[in-house]
Amino acid sequence: EVQLVESGGGLVQPGGSLRLSCAASGFLFSSYPMSWVRQAPGKGLEWVSRISGGGVTSYADSVKGRFAISRDSAKNTLYLQMNTLKPEDTAVYYCAKSDNERGQGTQVTVSS
């Protein structure tokens, strides 16, 4: 059974940083591309970033240059380093193995 457990969210001031983690289990983590997606209040799901099994990364324009996705296959863990956070980054962040396989999410709130 695929399990994805996010952590690291919280309340941060604009311009601040957070590092999200996603602990994965139930599948061969190193073989699968992984993504971060988010859902802001009252809005639909938005793709944020993706990393291939080989470490190739891609980002939504809205976060490019501020966020960095990475993975540690020895620890079966996916990360999202978020810098220079803006109020519009406020959302529930999910790690995803596929469109139908996501964790429970972690809340990120950017506010002064």
C-alpha positions in Angstrom: 0.0 0.0 0.0 1.3 3.4 -1.0 1.8 5.8 1.9 2.8 9.4 1.6 3.1 11.5 4.8 3.9 15.2 4.6 5.3 17.3 7.3 7.0 20.7 7.9 4.2 23.1 7.2 3.4 26.0 9.4 2.9 29.8 9.7 5.7 31.9 8.3 6.1 35.6 7.6 6.4 36.9 4.0 10.0 36.5 2.8 10.5 33.5 5.1 11.4 29.9 4.4 10.1 26.5 5.1 11.2 23.0 4.2 8.5 20.4 3.6 9.2 16.6 3.8 7.3 13.7 2.5 8.0 10.2 3.8 7.1 7.5 1.3 6.5 3.8 1.7 4.8 0.9 0.0 6.6 1.3 -3.4 10.1 1.5 -4.9 10.5 5.2 -4.2 13.7 5.6 -6.3 12.0 4.4 -9.5 9.2 6.9 -9.6 8.9 10.6 -10.4 7.4 12.5 -7.6 5.6 15.8 -7.5 4.4 18.5 -5.1 1.0 20.0 -5.7 -0.9 22.5 -3.6 -4.4 23.8 -3.1 -5.1 27.3 -1.9 -8.4 28.1 -0.1 -11.3 28.1 -2.5 -9.1 27.1 -5.5 -8.3 24.0 -7.4 -5.3 21.8 -7.2 -2.1 23.4 -8.6 1.0 21.6 -9.7 4.1 23.1 -8.1 7.2 20.9 -8.9 8.3 17.5 -10.1 11.5 15.5 -9.8 12.3 12.4 -11.9 13.8 9.2 -10.5 17.1 10.5 -11.9 16.8 13.9 -10.3 15.6 16.0 -13.2 13.5 18.8 -11.8 10.8 21.1 -13.2 8.8 24.0 -11.6 5.7 26.0 -12.1 6.5 29.6 -13.2 5.0 30.9 -9.9 7.6 29.2 -7.8 10.6 29.0 -10.1 13.7 30.5 -8.5 12.2 30.4 -5.0 11.4 26.7 -4.4 13.7 23.6 -4.8 12.6 20.0 -4.9 14.9 17.2 -4.0 14.8 13.6 -3.0 16.8 11.2 -0.8 16.2 7.7 -2.0 18.2 6.2 0.9 15.6 7.7 3.2 12.6 7.3 0.9 11.9 11.0 1.4 10.9 13.9 -0.9 11.6 17.5 0.0 10.5 20.9 -1.0 12.6 23.9 0.1 10.5 27.0 -0.1 12.3 30.4 0.1 11.1 34.0 -0.2 7.6 32.9 0.6 4.7 35.1 -0.4 1.1 35.3 0.9 -0.1 33.7 -2.4 1.9 30.6 -1.5 -0.6 29.9 1.3 -2.1 26.5 0.6 -2.2 22.9 1.6 0.8 21.2 0.1 0.7 17.5 -1.0 3.3 15.2 -2.3 2.0 13.0 -5.1 3.1 9.8 -6.8 0.4 10.1 -9.3 -2.9 12.0 -9.9 -4.6 9.6 -7.7 -2.0 9.0 -5.0 -1.3 11.9 -2.6 -0.6 12.3 1.0 -2.9 14.0 3.5 -1.2 17.3 3.0 0.5 19.9 5.2 -0.7 23.5 5.7 1.5 26.4 4.8 0.3 29.8 5.8 2.3 32.9 4.8 1.1 35.9 6.7 2.4 38.8 8.8 
